[in-house]
Amino acid sequence: MEKKIVVYTMFNCIFCINLKNWMESNQLRYEERNIIKDSEYEKEFHDLNGAGLPLIVIQNNGEETIVTGFNQRKLEKLLIKS
């Protein structure tokens, strides 16, 4: 089963922009949820105890991993080298 990646972002967030560029350069498909654009996404972000952006939720074989911020090393381990 393919991993499902959801990325919570907001406008003008340099870390969000860098993450999206990195994801695209590594050909990783993801769903972007801008918390400013949609109040439902903002609620989901808070329900996940979001403390910073971007917030990346990775679902893989029934397990969910949450990464706060653009932690490239951790994301490489979770999404590229696995």
ROFI-275792 format. One line per field, with one value per residue (C-alpha): residue in three letters; residue number from 1; z, y, x. Coordinates in steps of 0.02 Angstrom, whole numbers, plus 50000, padded with zeros to 5 digits. Each point is the difference from the previous one (the first is absolute). Layout:
residu (ALA  ...)
num (NUM  ...)
up (Z  ...)
north (Y  ...)
east (X  ...)
//
This chain:
residu (MET  GLU  LYS  LYS  ILE  VAL  VAL  TYR  THR  MET  PHE  ASN  CYS  ILE  PHE  CYS  ILE  ASN  LEU  LYS  ASN  TRP  MET  GLU  SER  ASN  GLN  LEU  ARG  TYR  GLU  GLU  ARG  ASN  ILE  ILE  LYS  ASP  SER  GLU  TYR  GLU  LYS  GLU  PHE  HIS  ASP  LEU  ASN  GLY  ALA  GLY  LEU  PRO  LEU  ILE  VAL  ILE  GLN  ASN  ASN  GLY  GLU  GLU  THR  ILE  VAL  THR  GLY  PHE  ASN  GLN  ARG  LYS  LEU  GLU  LYS  LEU  LEU  ILE  LYS  SER)
num (1  2  3  4  5  6  7  8  9  10  11  12  13  14  15  16  17  18  19  20  21  22  23  24  25  26  27  28  29  30  31  32  33  34  35  36  37  38  39  40  41  42  43  44  45  46  47  48  49  50  51  52  53  54  55  56  57  58  59  60  61  62  63  64  65  66  67  68  69  70  71  72  73  74  75  76  77  78  79  80  81  82)
up (50000  49956  50137  50018  50041  50062  50023  50103  49942  49995  49882  50003  50113  49936  50083  49915  49831  50025  50049  49848  49885  50080  49985  49817  49960  50076  49904  50160  49981  50142  50043  50054  50131  50023  50175  49956  49845  50082  50179  49999  49964  50142  50117  49943  50030  50179  50029  49955  50134  49862  50075  49843  49812  49891  50084  49902  50032  49922  49996  49956  50027  50137  50093  50012  50022  50030  49962  50054  49896  49848  50075  49840  50080  50088  49844  49894  50120  50001  49817  49893  50085  50064)
north (50000  50172  50125  50140  50168  50149  50166  50141  50170  50184  50143  50082  49866  49980  49829  49943  50062  49913  49838  50004  50033  49856  49882  50044  49982  49825  49961  49970  50018  50087  50089  50179  50070  50187  50041  50182  49959  49870  50004  49811  49975  50120  49895  49840  50084  50045  49827  49929  50115  50096  50114  50058  49998  49909  49850  49839  49849  49837  49852  49834  49827  50061  50095  50189  50102  50188  50113  50183  50120  49966  49870  49940  49864  49922  50013  49917  49852  49988  50032  49963  49873  49889)
east (50000  50063  50032  49874  50079  49901  50090  49922  50062  49960  50037  50173  50075  50179  50017  49840  50064  50168  49913  49885  50149  50095  49851  49976  50186  49992  49840  49901  49812  49910  49839  50022  49880  50018  49936  49966  49899  49886  49936  49973  50186  50040  49893  50087  50169  49951  49925  50171  50076  50087  50131  50087  49996  50019  49920  50023  49888  50062  49881  50077  49922  49884  50136  50007  50159  49996  50148  49996  50104  50107  50117  50082  50106  49851  49891  50135  50000  49811  49962  50152  50110  49860)
//
